[in-house]
Amino acid sequence: MSKRNSHGIMVLLALSLVLGLLSAPVYGESNLGVGAGASPTARLNFEIRIPTILYLQVGSAGAGAIDTVSCDLSNIPGSGAVAMTSTGPNTVRVAAVVPGTQNVRLLANSQTPLSAGGGNNILFSRISCTANGNFTSYTFNDTDNQVLETFQGSGNRTGTYAFTYANAATDYYPAGTYTGTVTYTLVPCIIYSFG
């Protein structure tokens, strides 16, 4: 037999052995007890993996379901706040599964103002939110990372948001339809302590 053939046979034998080990059945622990007082035991380990899970709903539920909150200003500026209506429910829901007592924050990005084009803009800080349930009221602050809520640990929180436009005496804007988007984000946050 040539050296080349014996090398090929050795490779095939090694491959057969490895494949045989990979396909061999896996058995749990087993013990044998013999006699009247025998009581064999066998253990089996269990593992349940739970990842960090975050759920956020503002308005209608479902991916891509973006509601519009609006108002028609028929009153002159300075006549008081005007309630805004939504095309969907005013529901707010936050659900979080996080390690231990880790904090979860609800952020709002209202940095880009409402616009009617032509340089005509209204800052989101003209809009306030009255919240109930497990949430607190706020006014947008025109930043990209406004902290609206901080929750500790896992849980499910629900409530509602109702929005109003300030309509202050200084709110003389050109006529038009002003549109813009606020993006809410739910993030886990790690608090570091030094000391």
C-alpha positions in Angstrom: 0.0 0.0 0.0 1.4 3.4 -0.9 2.1 6.1 1.6 -0.5 8.3 -0.1 -3.3 5.6 0.2 -2.5 4.9 3.9 -2.6 8.7 4.7 -6.1 8.9 3.0 -7.3 5.9 4.9 -6.1 7.5 8.2 -8.0 10.7 7.4 -11.2 8.7 6.6 -10.9 6.8 9.8 -10.4 9.9 11.9 -13.3 11.6 10.1 -15.5 8.6 10.7 -14.6 8.6 14.4 -15.4 12.3 14.7 -18.7 12.0 12.9 -19.6 9.0 15.0 -19.0 11.0 18.2 -21.1 13.9 16.9 -24.0 11.8 16.1 -23.9 9.7 19.3 -26.9 10.1 21.5 -26.5 12.3 24.6 -27.7 10.8 27.9 -28.5 12.5 31.2 -27.0 11.3 34.4 -27.9 7.8 35.4 -27.1 5.6 38.5 -27.8 2.1 39.3 -29.1 0.9 42.6 -29.0 -2.8 43.6 -30.6 -4.4 46.7 -33.6 -3.6 48.9 -32.3 -0.3 50.3 -31.1 1.1 47.0 -32.4 4.5 45.9 -30.5 5.7 42.9 -30.8 9.4 41.9 -30.3 11.2 38.6 -30.1 15.0 38.1 -31.1 17.1 35.2 -30.2 20.8 34.9 -32.7 23.3 33.6 -32.0 26.7 32.2 -34.4 29.5 31.2 -32.8 32.5 29.4 -34.7 35.8 29.6 -33.2 38.6 27.5 -33.8 42.3 28.2 -37.2 43.1 26.6 -38.5 46.7 26.1 -41.9 47.6 24.7 -43.1 51.1 24.0 -46.5 52.3 22.7 -47.5 55.9 22.2 -50.9 56.1 20.6 -52.1 53.2 18.4 -50.4 49.8 18.8 -48.5 48.2 16.0 -45.4 48.9 14.0 -45.8 51.8 11.6 -49.0 53.0 13.2 -48.1 56.6 13.7 -50.9 58.8 15.0 -51.2 62.6 14.3 -52.0 65.0 17.2 -53.4 68.3 15.9 -55.4 71.4 16.6 -57.0 74.2 14.5 -56.3 77.6 15.9 -59.3 79.8 15.3 -58.6 81.9 18.4 -56.3 84.8 18.3 -52.9 84.4 20.1 -53.1 85.0 23.8 -56.5 83.6 24.2 -55.3 80.5 26.1 -54.2 77.0 25.6 -55.9 75.0 22.9 -56.5 71.2 23.3 -55.1 69.0 20.6 -56.8 65.9 19.3 -55.3 62.6 18.1 -56.1 60.4 15.2 -55.6 57.4 17.5 -56.0 56.6 21.2 -54.0 58.6 23.7 -52.6 55.4 25.2 -49.1 55.2 26.6 -47.7 51.9 27.5 -44.2 50.9 28.7 -43.2 47.3 29.4 -39.7 46.3 30.5 -37.9 43.1 31.5 -34.5 44.1 32.8 -31.8 42.7 35.0 -32.5 43.3 38.7 -33.3 46.9 39.5 -31.8 48.4 36.4 -33.4 51.7 35.4 -35.3 52.3 32.2 -35.8 55.8 30.7 -38.4 57.2 28.4 -36.9 59.9 26.2 -38.4 62.4 23.7 -36.6 64.0 20.7 -38.4 67.2 19.9 -35.3 69.0 18.5 -36.6 69.6 15.0 -39.5 72.2 15.1 -42.8 71.9 13.4 -42.5 73.5 10.0 -44.8 75.0 7.4 -42.0 75.5 4.9 -40.4 78.7 3.9 -38.6 79.0 7.2 -41.8 79.2 9.2 -41.4 77.1 12.3 -43.0 76.5 15.6 -40.9 75.0 18.4 -42.3 71.9 20.1 -41.8 73.7 23.5 -45.1 75.4 22.7 -46.8 72.0 23.3 -47.5 70.5 26.7 -48.6 67.1 27.8 -51.0 66.3 30.6 -50.3 62.7 31.6 -52.1 60.3 33.9 -51.7 56.7 35.1 -48.1 55.8 35.6 -46.7 58.9 33.9 -45.9 62.5 34.7 -46.9 65.6 32.7 -44.3 67.6 30.8 -43.6 70.3 28.2 -41.3 69.4 25.3 -37.9 71.1 25.6 -36.7 71.2 22.0 -33.8 68.8 22.6 -32.9 65.4 21.3 -32.8 63.5 24.6 -35.4 64.9 27.0 -35.9 62.5 29.9 -39.7 62.2 30.5 -39.7 59.2 32.9 -37.2 57.0 34.8 -38.5 53.6 36.0 -36.7 51.2 38.1 -36.8 47.4 37.4 -39.1 45.3 35.3 -42.8 46.1 35.0 -45.8 47.2 32.9 -46.9 50.8 33.1 -49.9 52.3 31.3 -51.5 55.7 31.1 -52.7 58.4 28.7 -51.3 61.6 27.2 -53.4 64.7 26.4 -51.6 67.5 24.5 -52.3 71.3 24.5 -50.8 74.1 22.4 -49.9 77.2 24.4 -51.4 79.8 22.1 -49.6 82.6 24.0 -49.8 86.3 23.1 -46.4 86.0 21.4 -47.6 83.1 19.1 -48.2 85.1 15.9 -47.1 82.7 13.2 -47.8 83.0 9.5 -50.9 81.0 8.3 -50.2 77.4 7.2 -50.1 73.8 8.3 -47.2 73.2 10.6 -46.0 69.5 10.8 -43.3 67.8 12.8 -42.5 64.5 14.5 -41.5 63.8 18.1 -39.7 60.5 18.5 -40.1 58.7 21.8 -37.4 56.1 22.8 -37.3 53.6 25.7 -33.7 52.8 26.8 -32.2 50.8 29.6 -29.6 52.8 31.6 -26.9 51.7 33.8 -26.2 53.9 36.9 -22.5 53.8 37.8 -21.5 54.6 41.4 -18.0 55.5 42.4 -16.8 55.6 45.9 
